[in-house]
Amino acid sequence: MNYQEVLNAAMTLPYSERLNLVEALDETLHPPPKYTEEELEEVLEQRMANFKAGRAKLVDADEAIRNIRAAVERADQSNNPEG
């Protein structure tokens, strides 16, 4: 079956079944998150504990973006022998 045949067949489905099809296709394009909500909560709690204990510091968003850009630039330069 080619794309047009699949589309034509899908268009004959009732609304609720087309919606289910869209959701199923979307799941194949956007896989579920790597971590469960519980795992993310554990990570957040650990990070907060590290911050409160002085083992970590908060970084302003603008500073974080600058740091990331600088790291990317350094990586680009180290991967480019002419750069």
Secondary structure, 3 states (H helix, E strand, C coil): CCHHHHHHHHHCCCHHHHHHHHHHHHHHHCCCCCCCHHHHHHHHHHHHHHHHCCCCCCCCHHHHHHHHHHHHHHHHHHHCCCC
